[in-house]
Structures are given as structure tokens and as C-alpha cells.
């Protein structure tokens, strides 16, 4: 049995457009905040993992943090970069190679859509020349098929985004801090049917950092630890329907990397999805949150329609999801998103979320991040 690992510190930068502030500066802010939260200084950290998609190499942050000589490994796994960095940090502690480990993710993307190059994803140039590297097409195609199969309506897509903006208003670190009603969202410019512009997240800016420690160190430091009961990381299996491989193989249903990672996380934690009090699910756009509700085991496909209509996923509902506004309100700085999710669950389980705090003293939280071309990382956190 692996030794217990706890999160002893978590920190964020602001999210959203920050003129004059580099991605590196955001990363240092997040790390410094996490260190202060844990009651530590940079020389206390024994190993680090981190990454960004386009803001430089994480290991070079030692120029600002301090030349302590620790191992610092760069991670690059699409939107799952932060979750993958945390996976590595936790395993370093579990293995006994470190008592205290850091995970950091950061990015500062330019305005406009992501601009992936086919060759970096193992695809021929013709794939990009045909316009298939535009990721919004994949999300539109996947949710469109799902809606037809399971009776999800366009109004439900709008309600998910409406909730995200409403929660973002309550989050001082969020980018989008103005509410928007479902009718406005539904009637906005169509990007890829059935998804309108306000149903998507935007490439953004921000950083997040998490510090984990072994049982003895956690006990010695005291503070406000949150136990990391499970962390998993999976890549796609054959037959998956993913960004840059949007095809259904044969006549059966596609496999789901998110379902694989979530199932493994709950098995590792020894609990069920029904035990979760608050969750963070990847919401690259409204449809992703809906599909991930089922893929992560929180409902059966099609039940999302009534759950969202009934307010079950609201902050005051029976399963609050994306209480900080998710990617839709915070934007998608690729390296940071997975760790932002963990920061939010830590904040909720500590009872420190302020106006967006889930009532009833939540004790079990779950995070799920998904990245191209089929990578997922999940955590189960408890107090």
C-alpha cells in the first residue's frame, strides 16, 4: 500500500488578460502563494514538476525562485499538463524520493484560437490543410452526436455556460466576472453547431501551484492539509473519439479516456462517485461538462438534462460542479487548468471559498482534466 500524501499548500495567480505580466511571473506568484500557504520557503521543496504549452520551460523558473539544485522536470501534456505534473509530484513522494514536492502549471496565450501544428501530434500536414486542426469542430461534432443519442437540448448547453459565468462573478481570480443569461448565450454567434461563442472557453493566462508532502511532514507542519486519496492519469485506448482523432471505430460506442481515469481514481480511493460533495470537470465548452458528468460516473448518459434543469450542479445543489466558473469563466491557460481545479477543491474542502462556498461542510472532492489527443487526469481529495 502506498504511503498517504497530502496537499499542504496551493496557490493561484489571477486568470485572464494581464498586460505586462509574463507567464513566468504568474508561475512565480502561484508558487510563492502555495509556499506561504504551506508555511514553507523555496529551499524546503525537494523536487518539482511543471509545464506550460507556450510560455517557456518550467525548470528555468529556478532563476527567479532560487538555485537550490533540486530536480525540476518539464511536463507537456496538453490541457492535462497540470494534472500530469501533480501525478508526478505525488509519485515522487509515494516512492520516498522526496518528502515535499511541487507541481506548477502556467501559460499566457495570445488572443484567438489555439494554433496546433499537425506534425507535433503525429499527423500529416494535410490534416491541418483540411482545417481539421481547428479544435472547435471536434467539440461540436462530439456533443452533437451525444445530444441526438441522449436527448440533451441546446437550452441545457446554454444553462451550463450561464452557471459558469454566474460562478465566475463570485471568484476574485476569475477572468469572466460578469453574469450572462442563457438566452444571450444561446442566441450568440454560432461557432460550430450547436455551440455558440459564449459556450466555449477562451485561450487565456494564469498559473497554479500545488505542494504535496508525506504523512510525517504533513503532521509536523500542521496547517490545513487536504488528503490526496487518489490520483490517476490515463491515455486513450483504441476506439476513442478524441481531439485530432474524431472517428467512431466500428459499430460500438467509443471508449473514453476520462471514464478510464475516473474509474481508476474511485477504485484507488475506495469510494464511489455518489460520495463526492463537490467536483471540478473539464469544460472546454458546455458540452464537455455535460458529457464528463456521465463519463466520470456521476450520472447515466441523458440524466444531465434533468439534473441541470433542477439545479443539481449549482453551488447550492446536490453535486456542485465547477464552483469557480471552470474553464468557461477562467479561460484555458493550458498548463494551469488542472491545478486550478485542484486549488478550487482544496479551497472548498477547507471551507474558504467565500461567496461561492458549498454548504454543509464538504468532505470529498473530485477533479477531472482532459487534454488532446486523449489524455485525462483525475484526483479524489478528502478532509
C-alpha positions as MATLAB code, in Angstrom:
seq = 'XXXXXXXXXXXXXXXXXXXXXXXXXXXXXXXXXXXXXXXXXXXXXXXXXXXXXXXXXXXXXXXXXXXXXXXXXXXXXXXXXXXXXXXXXXXXXXXXXXXXXXXXXXXXXXXXXXXXXXXXXXXXXXXXXXXXXXXXXXXXXXXXXXXXXXXXXXXXXXXXXXXXXXXXXXXXXXXXXXXXXXXXXXXXXXXXXXXXXXXXXXXXXXXXXXXXXXXXXXXXXXXXXXXXXXXXXXXXXXXXXXXXXXXXXXXXXXXXXXXXXXXXXXXXXXXXXXXXXXXXXXXXXXXXXXXXXXXXXXXXXXXXXXXXXXXXXXXXXXXXXXXXXXXXXXXXXXXXXXXXXXXXXXXXXXXXXXXXXXXXXXXXXXXXXXXXXXXXXXXXXXX';
ca = [
       0.000    0.000    0.000;
       1.419    3.427   -0.983;
       2.015    5.930    1.771;
      -0.530    8.736    2.313;
       0.127   12.015    0.510;
      -1.489   15.333    1.415;
      -1.765   18.708   -0.254;
      -0.230   21.153    2.204;
      -0.189   24.268    0.017;
      -1.997   25.644   -3.028;
      -1.698   28.930   -4.860;
      -3.029   30.791   -7.896;
      -2.257   33.856   -9.910;
      -5.056   35.899  -11.381;
      -6.592   34.424  -14.544;
      -7.436   36.384  -17.691;
      -5.659   39.035  -19.740;
      -2.785   40.574  -17.760;
      -0.869   43.035  -19.942;
       2.758   43.382  -18.947;
       2.752   40.242  -16.781;
       4.560   37.242  -18.256;
       3.534   33.628  -17.840;
       6.714   33.106  -15.819;
       5.767   35.904  -13.432;
       2.339   34.318  -12.969;
       4.014   30.994  -12.200;
       6.268   32.559   -9.564;
       3.243   34.267   -7.998;
       1.378   30.951   -7.797;
       4.392   29.146   -6.328;
       5.068   31.864   -3.757;
       1.404   31.786   -2.720;
       1.468   27.989   -2.390;
       4.672   28.140   -0.318;
       3.158   30.731    2.013;
       0.013   28.633    2.302;
       2.127   25.641    3.379;
       4.332   27.689    5.726;
       7.418   26.849    3.659;
      10.102   28.583    1.627;
      11.528   27.544   -1.740;
      14.585   25.716   -0.268;
      12.176   23.342    1.527;
      10.967   21.941   -1.818;
      12.916   18.793   -2.744;
      11.584   18.018   -6.226;
       9.388   19.862   -8.728;
       7.401   19.149  -11.878;
       5.721   21.702  -14.099;
       4.919   22.918  -17.543;
       3.280   25.278  -19.959;
       2.178   24.938  -23.545;
       3.696   28.144  -24.827;
       5.235   30.206  -22.018;
       8.603   28.568  -21.626;
      10.243   25.799  -19.661;
       9.139   25.376  -16.063;
      12.547   24.257  -14.828;
      14.013   27.653  -15.708;
      11.820   29.252  -13.029;
      14.664   28.494  -10.619;
      16.261   31.702  -11.932;
      13.552   33.581  -10.027;
      12.863   31.075   -7.242;
      16.417   30.201   -6.264;
      19.257   27.948   -7.418;
      18.817   25.152   -4.896;
      19.834   22.353   -7.279;
      16.669   20.265   -6.982;
      15.400   18.014   -9.775;
      12.838   20.023  -11.786;
      11.168   18.133  -14.642;
       9.271   19.744  -17.512;
       5.813   18.339  -18.330;
       3.835   18.954  -21.520;
       0.561   17.046  -21.886;
      -1.916   19.441  -23.466;
      -4.721   20.551  -21.158;
      -3.723   17.730  -18.788;
      -0.275   19.274  -18.181;
      -1.066   20.450  -14.655;
      -2.733   17.188  -13.683;
       0.200   15.228  -15.096;
       2.682   17.381  -13.156;
       0.772   16.681   -9.957;
       0.703   12.964  -10.762;
       4.494   13.028  -10.990;
       4.906   15.053   -7.785;
       2.672   12.673   -5.838;
       4.540    9.633   -7.121;
       7.849   11.202   -6.094;
       6.540   11.439   -2.530;
       4.940    7.985   -2.623;
       8.209    6.444   -3.768;
      10.107    8.005   -0.907;
      12.422   10.021   -3.142;
      11.101   13.267   -1.634;
       9.168   14.429    1.411;
       7.953   17.661   -0.179;
       7.197   18.081   -3.899;
       5.819   20.879   -6.066;
       3.620   20.857   -9.174;
       3.150   24.049  -11.202;
       1.364   24.900  -14.445;
       1.217   28.222  -16.280;
       0.507   29.801  -19.648;
      -0.048   33.103  -21.395;
      -1.760   32.510  -24.723;
      -2.251   35.167  -27.389;
      -5.727   36.193  -28.444;
      -7.511   33.936  -30.901;
      -7.909   30.195  -31.231;
      -5.179   27.696  -30.435;
      -2.849   27.063  -33.379;
      -1.618   23.453  -33.099;
       0.744   22.073  -35.749;
      -0.146   18.643  -37.189;
       3.388   17.274  -37.003;
       3.558   17.785  -33.241;
       0.541   15.488  -32.866;
       1.756   12.736  -35.172;
      -0.489   13.856  -38.033;
       0.280   14.636  -41.692;
       0.301   18.234  -42.901;
      -2.820   17.537  -44.957;
      -4.816   17.147  -41.753;
      -4.179   20.785  -40.974;
      -4.577   21.960  -44.558;
      -8.091   20.484  -44.496;
      -8.908   22.576  -41.418;
      -9.176   19.610  -39.060;
      -6.755   21.088  -36.508;
      -9.452   23.623  -35.538;
     -10.479   22.034  -32.256;
     -13.922   23.642  -32.057;
     -15.035   21.283  -34.846;
     -14.292   18.255  -32.695;
     -16.252   19.592  -29.727;
     -19.203   20.481  -31.927;
     -19.251   17.063  -33.586;
     -18.933   15.127  -30.329;
     -21.663   16.941  -28.394;
     -23.943   16.965  -31.452;
     -23.814   13.179  -31.631;
     -24.265   12.914  -27.860;
     -27.317   15.190  -27.885;
     -29.018   13.097  -30.553;
     -28.286    9.879  -28.668;
     -29.308   11.001  -25.199;
     -31.885   13.750  -25.561;
     -29.793   16.718  -24.447;
     -31.199   20.074  -25.605;
     -29.470   23.254  -26.717;
     -31.036   25.047  -23.765;
     -29.088   22.775  -21.436;
     -25.854   23.743  -23.188;
     -26.709   27.389  -22.515;
     -27.563   26.681  -18.868;
     -24.125   25.158  -18.261;
     -22.413   28.300  -19.562;
     -24.834   30.509  -17.623;
     -23.809   28.712  -14.419;
     -20.130   29.138  -15.259;
     -20.416   32.901  -15.673;
     -22.571   33.173  -12.540;
     -19.944   31.306  -10.519;
     -17.169   33.382  -12.056;
     -18.760   36.512  -10.593;
     -18.106   35.025   -7.137;
     -14.455   34.138   -7.869;
     -11.987   37.024   -7.396;
      -9.350   35.229   -9.512;
     -11.638   34.524  -12.487;
     -11.311   36.191  -15.875;
     -15.014   36.429  -16.763;
     -16.715   38.126  -13.820;
     -19.957   39.272  -15.426;
     -23.066   37.126  -15.471;
     -24.758   36.244  -18.749;
     -28.231   34.790  -19.152;
     -28.964   31.582  -21.029;
     -30.945   33.369  -23.757;
     -27.998   35.620  -24.624;
     -25.638   32.645  -24.661;
     -27.957   30.573  -26.857;
     -28.503   33.367  -29.393;
     -24.832   34.336  -29.748;
     -22.805   33.720  -32.917;
     -22.590   30.035  -33.813;
     -19.034   28.702  -33.796;
     -19.610   25.017  -34.522;
     -23.189   23.845  -34.320;
     -24.621   23.522  -31.677;
     -22.014   25.533  -29.744;
     -22.134   29.338  -29.709;
     -19.238   31.627  -28.878;
     -20.195   32.042  -25.211;
     -20.371   28.284  -24.659;
     -16.612   27.980  -25.247;
     -13.706   28.826  -23.003;
     -11.017   31.082  -24.456;
      -7.247   30.595  -24.521;
      -6.156   32.649  -21.538;
      -3.499   33.468  -18.977;
      -2.814   32.202  -15.486;
      -0.835   29.906  -13.203;
      -1.488   27.463  -10.381;
       0.781   25.565   -7.994;
       0.260   22.736   -5.508;
       2.637   21.415   -2.834;
       2.330   17.826   -1.586;
       4.038   16.081    1.317;
       4.306   12.721    3.031;
       2.488   11.815    6.233;
       5.295   12.659    8.687;
       5.981   16.041    7.092;
       2.274   16.887    6.969;
       1.907   16.045   10.655;
       4.985   18.087   11.575;
       3.866   21.178    9.676;
       0.258   21.147   10.869;
      -1.586   23.723    8.811;
      -4.688   22.833    6.792;
      -3.817   19.688    4.849;
      -6.156   18.005    2.387;
      -5.528   14.323    1.793;
      -4.979   13.234   -1.777;
      -6.823    9.940   -1.635;
      -6.281    9.126   -5.305;
      -4.641   10.459   -8.424;
      -4.733    8.800  -11.831;
      -3.513    9.585  -15.309;
      -4.532    7.754  -18.474;
      -4.044    7.956  -22.229;
      -6.590    6.891  -24.853;
      -7.322    3.303  -25.752;
      -8.176    2.052  -29.231;
     -11.589    3.216  -30.387;
     -11.628    6.508  -28.508;
     -13.223    9.606  -30.050;
     -10.784   12.414  -29.319;
      -9.400   15.749  -30.438;
      -7.377   15.067  -33.617;
      -8.827   11.549  -33.948;
     -12.566   12.258  -34.248;
     -13.823    8.948  -35.604;
     -16.081    6.188  -34.333;
     -14.407    2.808  -34.851;
     -16.798    0.022  -35.836;
     -20.368   -0.171  -34.579;
     -19.794    0.047  -30.814;
     -19.580    3.096  -28.581;
     -16.187    4.830  -28.437;
     -14.011    4.196  -25.405;
     -13.471    7.138  -23.037;
     -10.131    8.090  -21.532;
     -11.988   10.245  -18.997;
     -14.081    7.280  -17.890;
     -10.932    5.162  -17.577;
      -9.138    7.738  -15.429;
     -12.179    8.474  -13.241;
     -12.962    4.805  -12.656;
      -9.375    4.153  -11.619;
      -9.404    7.140   -9.258;
     -12.526    5.980   -7.437;
     -11.155    2.440   -7.176;
      -7.890    3.776   -5.768;
      -9.730    5.964   -3.243;
     -12.129    3.206   -2.231;
     -15.203    5.391   -2.684;
     -17.921    5.877   -5.305;
     -18.971    8.934   -7.334;
     -22.016    9.165   -5.049;
     -19.715   10.056   -2.137;
     -18.438   13.235   -3.841;
     -19.614   16.560   -2.386;
     -18.071   18.939   -4.936;
     -16.458   18.361   -8.341;
     -14.388   20.094  -10.996;
     -14.859   18.750  -14.538;
     -13.114   19.844  -17.733;
     -15.419   22.290  -19.504;
     -13.564   23.333  -22.627;
     -17.117   24.127  -23.718;
     -20.603   23.485  -22.312;
     -20.961   20.086  -23.950;
     -17.744   18.813  -22.384;
     -19.042   19.387  -18.853;
     -22.266   17.566  -19.734;
     -20.511   14.555  -21.237;
     -17.922   14.383  -18.468;
     -20.669   14.215  -15.840;
     -21.557   10.779  -17.192;
     -18.071    9.704  -18.228;
     -16.813   10.326  -14.684;
     -19.668    8.296  -13.202;
     -21.896   10.971  -11.692;
     -24.952   10.047  -13.752;
     -26.133    7.952  -16.668;
     -25.992    9.472  -20.173;
     -29.103   11.599  -20.642;
     -29.721   12.263  -16.942;
     -27.782   15.524  -17.243;
     -30.827   17.178  -18.815;
     -32.951   16.896  -15.666;
     -30.014   17.390  -13.274;
     -29.094   20.726  -14.816;
     -32.727   21.820  -15.104;
     -33.226   21.016  -11.408;
     -30.131   22.955  -10.354;
     -28.290   19.878   -9.068;
     -24.919   21.158  -10.319;
     -25.285   24.658   -8.872;
     -23.285   25.746   -5.819;
     -26.367   25.022   -3.690;
     -27.235   21.768   -5.490;
     -26.603   18.166   -4.553;
     -23.471   17.935   -6.756;
     -21.888   21.368   -7.279;
     -19.693   21.344  -10.392;
     -17.106   23.953  -11.374;
     -17.821   26.254   -8.463;
     -15.049   28.639   -9.545;
     -16.558   29.089  -13.016;
     -14.458   26.390  -14.681;
     -12.615   26.997  -17.929;
     -15.552   28.956  -19.339;
     -15.173   31.724  -16.731;
     -11.446   31.383  -16.049;
     -10.213   30.774  -19.572;
      -7.860   27.980  -20.597;
      -4.213   28.640  -19.860;
      -3.298   25.097  -20.889;
      -0.613   24.409  -18.315;
      -2.596   25.765  -15.378;
      -6.117   24.370  -15.724;
      -5.688   21.006  -13.989;
      -4.031   22.575  -10.954;
      -6.599   25.398  -10.841;
      -9.210   22.675  -10.409;
      -7.286   21.153   -7.507;
      -6.847   24.577   -5.903;
     -10.610   25.104   -6.016;
     -11.379   21.757   -4.387;
      -8.785   22.399   -1.674;
     -10.391   25.787   -1.053;
     -13.877   24.253   -0.860;
     -12.862   21.417    1.466;
     -11.170   23.906    3.776;
     -14.347   25.986    3.850;
     -12.519   29.043    2.493;
     -14.380   29.710   -0.771;
     -16.276   32.754    0.466;
     -19.384   33.657   -1.547;
     -19.082   30.505   -3.646;
     -18.617   28.149   -0.692;
     -20.571   24.903   -0.893;
     -22.735   24.475    2.192;
     -22.762   21.502    4.536;
     -19.003   21.246    5.125;
     -17.993   19.235    2.029;
     -15.566   16.426    2.814;
     -14.942   14.728   -0.543;
     -13.916   16.468   -3.764;
     -13.077   15.277   -7.274;
     -11.193   16.815  -10.178;
     -11.041   15.774  -13.820;
      -8.979   17.275  -16.613;
      -8.960   16.242  -20.267;
      -6.408   17.121  -22.915;
      -5.713   16.431  -26.577;
      -5.295   13.985  -28.156;
      -6.835   11.813  -25.432;
      -5.211   12.315  -22.015;
      -7.041   12.540  -18.704;
      -6.004   13.012  -15.074;
      -8.304   12.747  -12.046;
      -7.969   13.242   -8.297;
     -10.044   12.411   -5.228;
      -9.435   14.751   -2.273;
     -10.762   14.396    1.287;
     -10.629   16.073    4.683;
];
